[in-house]
Structures are given as structure tokens and as C-alpha cells.
Amino acid sequence: MNRWVRPARRSRDPLIVRVTDSTGGPLPGQAVTWSVNGGGGAIDPVTASSNSEGLAFAEWILGPSPGLNVVEAQVAGSDAVTF
């Protein structure tokens, strides 16, 4: 996903991941860990619990310089999702 945001600014929309079971059903109460893996910046919160629909949200403040910024979201024991 590409987004255009000025450096050191908060992204207008939150990042969202959906945690599901093997059949695609929502998994509430799962800890999702968010990490900034490129470009600097910050993510809030660093860990979020999925809600009743399996959704977890985080706000992203981009790094101070123009260029690629990368955030990952991961539930323990699963592959990370990259933004």
C-alpha cells in the first residue's frame, strides 16, 4: 500500500489489521505487535488487542525525512504484515 504523507506527520487514517482463525473467522483479544522497520517515526500503540471483529488499530507518525517508511504488524506465531 502506498500513502503520501508529509515527513514527521501523523497519517490521516489508522493502520488496521484483521486477525483471523484458520477458517477466516475473527479472533478477538489477540495481541498485535506493531514495529517501525524503516524511515524512523513512531507507532502508537506498540501493542494492540484485536476487537470483537478481529481488528487491531494503530496510529503512525512518519519519519522526519522524505522517503520510504515501513511498519510491520505481527501476532506471535504468525507471519508479519508489512505496510
Secondary structure as the mmCIF struct_conf table of DSSP 4:
data_model
#
loop_
_struct_conf.conf_type_id
_struct_conf.id
_struct_conf.beg_label_comp_id
_struct_conf.beg_label_asym_id
_struct_conf.beg_label_seq_id
_struct_conf.end_label_comp_id
_struct_conf.end_label_asym_id
_struct_conf.end_label_seq_id
TURN_TY1_P TURN_TY1_P1 PRO A 7 ALA A 8
STRN STRN1 ARG A 10 ARG A 10
BEND BEND1 ARG A 12 ASP A 13
STRN STRN2 LEU A 15 ARG A 18
STRN STRN3 THR A 20 THR A 20
TURN_TY1_P TURN_TY1_P2 SER A 22 THR A 23
BEND BEND2 GLY A 24 GLY A 24
STRN STRN4 PRO A 26 PRO A 26
TURN_TY1_P TURN_TY1_P3 PRO A 28 GLY A 29
STRN STRN5 ALA A 31 GLY A 38
BEND BEND3 GLY A 39 GLY A 39
STRN STRN6 ALA A 42 ASP A 44
BEND BEND4 VAL A 46 VAL A 46
STRN STRN7 THR A 47 SER A 49
TURN_TY1_P TURN_TY1_P4 SER A 52 GLU A 53
BEND BEND5 GLY A 54 GLY A 54
STRN STRN8 LEU A 55 ILE A 61
BEND BEND6 PRO A 64 GLY A 67
STRN STRN9 VAL A 70 VAL A 75
TURN_TY1_P TURN_TY1_P5 ALA A 76 GLY A 77
BEND BEND7 SER A 78 SER A 78
STRN STRN10 VAL A 81 THR A 82
#
